[in-house]
């Protein structure tokens, strides 16, 4: 007797019975009972998370999300899978909060592979005593960001730990996307003659976090650039199907990304300082604190390396998208010295832009 094909068994299973949600969170703060696995935890999950992330894949409330492989296969020929954790301090800052950050950061990690982001998970570690109202606000931001990005949060986990065991709230997200056939983006593909592009002003997120920290008492009109980038990347790939390298410049900023490209592809990255878009307010904070905007974290900026003859078309495509209106060509790939990033300064000099040593700004994302 021939056994059924496991894949067919998976696809032919009847839909899971959807459990009815019940209960409301009691009290204004998180207690250890909310992580105990009992009714208090069920009420928290149902009320705050399931009620907000509500979608058909999440509704059965199994220990995993289930989706048809056939649906994934028709969108592309490879899966992209990523995970990230978010520990930003403070949790709320100009332009976003840890919730937006978690969703957009994971969406962008998928998107820079050329993938279409589809599904996310959300695991939350809560400190005993955390305000329920703040949790609701963060979860609502996650759902709003997911809707804007066109993704679904389909599974998750909640843990509560004693006071002091975690700083208020940490979030881990995983993401799944599908890479269309013919898209081949990798750090190793940078070649001499390629051009380097960014999609706008760098360093906004890093300065927004600094301004939100009371101990620094900074008053600057800068908001985080937290945003999803997959729409911009789709427009870029349409104009320039052969994008060589692509990465979102988060921790370590564009300097770290460019060093990674240079070392992976055994090339030299030549930057033209006057062409790099940096807001005056960001320059001012950098000068006051003795920091370099090239290393500031971003949450809505990417670095792209494209063939030189397609650079203008790529730039035009990026500038037609809302996330790329301030895009610029900031440099070119050279043959040597291998593994280096060299800044050609506004004063006619040169300096090496090295990999960041240590942590310029802690708890930035």
C-alpha positions as CSV (number, residue, x, y, z in Angstrom):
1,X,0.0,0.0,0.0
2,X,1.4,3.4,-1.0
3,X,1.6,5.9,1.9
4,X,0.2,9.4,1.2
5,X,2.6,12.1,0.2
6,X,3.4,14.1,3.3
7,X,3.1,17.4,1.4
8,X,-0.3,16.5,0.1
9,X,-1.4,15.4,3.6
10,X,-0.4,18.9,4.9
11,X,-2.2,20.7,2.1
12,X,-5.4,18.5,2.4
13,X,-5.9,18.9,6.1
14,X,-9.2,20.5,7.0
15,X,-9.0,24.0,8.4
16,X,-8.4,24.3,12.1
17,X,-11.3,25.1,14.3
18,X,-11.1,28.7,15.3
19,X,-11.2,29.1,19.1
20,X,-13.5,31.8,20.4
21,X,-11.6,34.6,22.2
22,X,-12.7,35.3,25.8
23,X,-11.7,37.5,28.7
24,X,-10.2,40.9,29.3
25,X,-7.0,41.9,31.0
26,X,-7.6,42.7,34.7
27,X,-5.5,45.5,36.3
28,X,-3.4,48.2,35.0
29,X,0.0,46.5,35.1
30,X,1.5,43.2,34.1
31,X,1.9,40.6,36.8
32,X,3.7,37.3,36.9
33,X,0.3,35.6,36.6
34,X,0.1,37.0,33.0
35,X,3.0,34.6,32.1
36,X,1.8,31.6,34.1
37,X,0.0,29.8,31.3
38,X,-3.4,30.1,33.1
39,X,-6.5,32.2,32.6
40,X,-4.7,35.5,33.3
41,X,-2.3,34.8,30.5
42,X,-5.0,33.6,28.2
43,X,-6.9,36.8,28.8
44,X,-3.8,38.9,28.1
45,X,-3.1,37.1,24.8
46,X,-6.7,37.2,23.7
47,X,-7.4,40.8,24.7
48,X,-4.2,42.5,23.7
49,X,-2.5,40.4,21.0
50,X,-5.1,38.3,19.2
51,X,-7.7,41.0,19.3
52,X,-5.3,43.4,17.7
53,X,-3.4,41.1,15.2
54,X,-6.7,39.4,14.2
55,X,-6.3,37.5,10.9
56,X,-7.4,34.0,9.6
57,X,-3.9,32.5,10.0
58,X,-3.6,33.5,13.6
59,X,-7.3,32.8,14.6
60,X,-7.0,29.0,15.2
61,X,-4.4,29.8,18.0
62,X,-2.3,26.7,17.4
63,X,1.4,26.7,18.4
64,X,2.3,27.5,14.9
65,X,0.9,29.3,11.8
66,X,0.0,27.1,8.8
67,X,-0.1,28.2,5.2
68,X,-0.3,26.5,1.8
69,X,3.1,25.9,0.2
70,X,1.4,26.3,-3.2
71,X,0.6,29.9,-2.4
72,X,4.3,30.6,-1.5
73,X,5.5,28.8,-4.7
74,X,3.4,30.9,-7.0
75,X,5.0,34.1,-5.7
76,X,8.7,33.0,-6.2
77,X,11.2,30.2,-6.2
78,X,13.0,30.8,-2.8
79,X,12.0,31.5,0.8
80,X,13.6,34.3,2.8
81,X,13.6,33.8,6.5
82,X,14.9,36.3,9.1
83,X,14.8,37.0,12.8
84,X,15.6,40.0,15.0
85,X,15.3,41.2,18.5
86,X,14.4,44.8,19.7
87,X,15.6,46.3,23.0
88,X,15.5,50.0,22.1
89,X,15.7,52.5,25.0
90,X,13.4,54.4,25.4
91,X,10.5,52.4,24.1
92,X,8.8,55.5,22.7
93,X,10.5,58.2,20.6
94,X,9.7,60.8,17.9
95,X,8.3,59.1,14.8
96,X,7.8,55.5,16.1
97,X,8.1,53.1,19.1
98,X,9.5,49.7,19.7
99,X,6.4,48.1,18.0
100,X,6.8,49.9,14.7
101,X,10.5,49.3,14.8
102,X,10.1,45.5,15.2
103,X,7.7,45.2,12.3
104,X,9.5,47.5,9.9
105,X,12.9,46.2,10.8
106,X,11.9,42.6,10.1
107,X,10.1,43.6,6.9
108,X,13.2,45.4,5.7
109,X,15.5,42.5,6.5
110,X,13.4,40.4,4.1
111,X,13.0,43.1,1.5
112,X,16.8,43.7,1.0
113,X,17.0,40.2,-0.3
114,X,14.5,41.1,-3.0
115,X,11.8,39.2,-1.2
116,X,8.1,40.0,-0.8
117,X,7.5,40.0,2.9
118,X,4.5,38.0,3.9
119,X,4.3,36.7,7.5
120,X,5.7,37.7,10.8
121,X,5.9,36.2,14.3
122,X,5.9,38.3,17.5
123,X,7.5,37.1,20.8
124,X,7.3,39.5,23.7
125,X,9.2,39.4,27.0
126,X,7.5,41.7,29.6
127,X,8.8,42.9,33.0
128,X,6.5,42.5,35.9
129,X,4.8,45.9,36.6
130,X,4.9,47.0,32.9
131,X,1.8,49.2,32.2
132,X,-0.9,47.5,30.2
133,X,-1.8,50.8,28.5
134,X,1.7,51.0,27.1
135,X,1.6,47.4,25.9
136,X,-1.7,48.1,24.1
137,X,-0.1,51.2,22.4
138,X,2.9,49.2,21.3
139,X,0.8,46.3,19.9
140,X,-1.5,48.7,18.1
141,X,1.6,50.3,16.5
142,X,2.8,46.8,15.4
143,X,-0.6,46.1,13.7
144,X,-0.7,49.4,12.0
145,X,2.8,49.0,10.7
146,X,1.9,45.5,9.5
147,X,-1.1,46.8,7.6
148,X,1.0,49.5,5.9
149,X,3.6,46.9,4.9
150,X,1.0,44.4,3.8
151,X,2.1,41.6,6.1
152,X,0.4,39.5,8.7
153,X,1.5,38.7,12.3
154,X,0.5,35.1,12.4
155,X,2.0,33.5,15.5
156,X,3.7,34.6,18.7
157,X,4.7,34.0,22.3
158,X,4.5,36.0,25.6
159,X,6.7,35.7,28.6
160,X,6.7,37.7,31.9
161,X,9.7,37.9,34.1
162,X,10.4,39.3,37.6
163,X,11.1,43.0,38.1
164,X,14.7,43.8,37.0
165,X,15.1,40.6,34.9
166,X,14.4,42.6,31.7
167,X,14.2,46.3,31.1
168,X,10.4,46.9,30.6
169,X,9.8,45.1,27.3
170,X,11.8,43.2,24.7
171,X,10.4,42.0,21.3
172,X,11.6,39.3,19.0
173,X,10.2,39.0,15.5
174,X,10.7,36.5,12.7
175,X,9.7,37.0,9.1
176,X,9.0,34.9,6.0
177,X,9.0,36.2,2.5
178,X,9.3,34.9,-1.0
179,X,12.1,35.8,-3.5
180,X,10.9,36.1,-7.1
181,X,12.8,34.1,-9.7
182,X,15.8,35.9,-11.3
183,X,16.5,38.1,-8.3
184,X,20.1,37.6,-7.1
185,X,21.2,40.2,-4.5
186,X,24.4,39.5,-2.4
187,X,27.2,41.4,-0.8
188,X,29.7,39.5,-2.8
189,X,28.4,40.9,-6.2
190,X,29.9,44.4,-5.9
191,X,32.1,45.1,-8.9
192,X,34.4,47.9,-10.0
193,X,32.4,50.6,-11.8
194,X,29.3,50.0,-9.8
195,X,27.6,53.0,-8.2
196,X,26.5,53.3,-4.6
197,X,23.1,54.8,-3.7
198,X,21.2,55.6,-0.6
199,X,17.5,56.4,-0.4
200,X,17.7,59.6,1.7
201,X,19.0,61.4,4.7
202,X,21.1,59.2,7.0
203,X,21.2,59.2,10.9
204,X,17.7,60.4,11.7
205,X,16.8,57.4,13.8
206,X,20.0,57.5,15.8
207,X,19.4,61.2,16.6
208,X,15.7,60.7,17.4
209,X,16.7,58.0,20.0
210,X,19.3,60.3,21.5
211,X,16.8,63.2,21.8
212,X,14.4,60.9,23.6
213,X,16.9,60.1,26.3
214,X,16.4,62.4,29.3
215,X,20.0,62.2,30.4
216,X,21.2,64.0,27.2
217,X,18.5,66.7,27.2
218,X,18.7,67.2,23.5
219,X,16.0,69.3,21.7
220,X,16.2,68.6,18.0
221,X,13.4,68.5,15.5
222,X,14.2,65.0,14.2
223,X,11.9,62.0,13.9
224,X,12.9,58.4,13.4
225,X,12.9,57.3,9.7
226,X,11.2,54.0,10.7
227,X,9.4,52.8,7.5
228,X,9.0,49.7,5.4
229,X,11.2,49.6,2.3
230,X,9.9,46.7,0.2
231,X,7.8,49.0,-2.0
232,X,10.8,51.1,-2.8
233,X,12.9,48.0,-3.5
234,X,10.2,46.7,-5.9
235,X,10.4,50.0,-7.8
236,X,14.2,49.8,-7.8
237,X,14.2,46.3,-9.1
238,X,11.7,47.2,-11.9
239,X,14.1,49.9,-13.2
240,X,17.2,48.0,-12.4
241,X,16.6,44.2,-12.3
242,X,20.3,43.5,-11.7
243,X,20.8,45.1,-8.3
244,X,24.1,43.7,-7.1
245,X,24.0,44.5,-3.3
246,X,21.3,45.8,-1.0
247,X,21.1,46.2,2.7
248,X,19.3,48.3,5.3
249,X,21.6,50.5,7.3
250,X,20.6,49.9,10.9
251,X,23.1,49.4,13.7
252,X,26.5,50.7,12.6
253,X,24.9,52.9,9.9
254,X,26.0,53.1,6.2
255,X,29.7,52.9,7.2
256,X,29.3,49.3,8.5
257,X,27.2,48.2,5.5
258,X,29.8,49.6,3.0
259,X,32.6,47.9,4.9
260,X,30.7,44.6,4.7
261,X,30.3,45.0,1.0
262,X,34.0,45.9,0.4
263,X,35.2,42.9,2.4
264,X,32.7,40.4,1.0
265,X,33.5,41.4,-2.6
266,X,37.2,42.2,-2.3
267,X,36.7,45.7,-3.7
268,X,37.1,49.3,-2.6
269,X,34.2,51.7,-1.9
270,X,34.9,55.3,-2.8
271,X,32.5,57.8,-1.2
272,X,32.0,61.4,-2.2
273,X,31.3,63.3,1.0
274,X,29.3,66.3,-0.5
275,X,26.8,63.9,-2.0
276,X,25.8,62.1,1.2
277,X,22.5,63.4,2.4
278,X,22.7,64.4,6.1
279,X,20.4,66.9,7.8
280,X,21.9,70.0,9.4
281,X,20.4,69.0,12.8
282,X,22.1,65.6,12.6
283,X,25.4,67.2,11.7
284,X,25.0,69.5,14.7
285,X,24.3,66.7,17.1
286,X,27.3,64.8,15.7
287,X,29.6,67.7,16.2
288,X,28.4,68.3,19.7
289,X,28.9,64.7,20.8
290,X,31.9,64.0,18.7
291,X,30.1,61.3,16.6
292,X,30.1,60.5,12.9
293,X,26.7,60.4,11.1
294,X,28.0,57.6,8.9
295,X,27.7,55.3,11.9
296,X,24.3,56.4,13.2
297,X,21.6,53.8,13.0
298,X,18.8,54.1,10.5
299,X,15.5,52.3,10.3
300,X,14.2,53.3,6.9
301,X,17.4,53.7,4.9
302,X,19.1,51.3,2.5
303,X,22.4,51.2,0.6
304,X,22.2,49.8,-2.9
305,X,25.0,48.9,-5.3
306,X,24.0,48.8,-9.0
307,X,25.8,48.6,-12.3
308,X,27.2,52.0,-13.3
309,X,25.2,52.2,-16.5
310,X,22.0,51.6,-14.7
311,X,22.6,54.0,-11.8
312,X,20.7,57.0,-13.2
313,X,17.7,54.8,-14.0
314,X,17.8,53.3,-10.5
315,X,18.1,56.8,-8.9
316,X,15.1,58.1,-10.9
317,X,13.0,55.1,-9.8
318,X,13.9,55.5,-6.2
319,X,13.0,59.2,-6.2
320,X,9.6,58.5,-7.6
321,X,8.7,56.5,-4.5
322,X,7.8,58.2,-1.2
323,X,10.6,56.4,0.7
324,X,13.2,57.5,-1.8
325,X,12.5,61.1,-2.7
326,X,15.9,62.2,-1.3
327,X,17.8,59.4,-2.8
328,X,21.4,60.1,-4.0
329,X,24.4,58.5,-5.7
330,X,27.1,58.8,-3.0
331,X,30.0,56.8,-4.4
332,X,31.5,54.2,-6.7
333,X,33.1,50.8,-6.4
334,X,36.8,50.6,-7.2
335,X,39.3,47.8,-7.5
336,X,41.7,48.7,-4.8
337,X,42.7,48.9,-2.0
338,X,40.7,45.8,-1.4
339,X,38.3,45.7,1.5
340,X,38.5,49.4,2.2
341,X,36.0,52.3,2.3
342,X,37.6,55.6,1.4
343,X,35.9,59.0,1.9
344,X,36.8,61.7,-0.6
345,X,36.1,64.8,1.6
346,X,34.6,68.1,0.7
347,X,38.1,69.7,1.3
348,X,39.8,67.5,-1.3
349,X,41.3,65.1,1.1
350,X,40.8,61.4,1.8
351,X,40.2,59.3,4.9
352,X,39.5,55.7,5.6
353,X,36.0,54.9,6.9
354,X,36.7,51.9,9.0
355,X,34.4,49.3,10.6
356,X,32.9,50.6,13.9
357,X,34.9,49.5,16.9
358,X,32.7,49.0,19.9
359,X,29.2,50.5,20.4
360,X,28.8,54.1,19.3
361,X,25.2,54.3,20.8
362,X,23.8,51.5,23.0
363,X,20.2,50.2,22.8
364,X,19.5,51.9,19.6
365,X,17.1,49.3,18.1
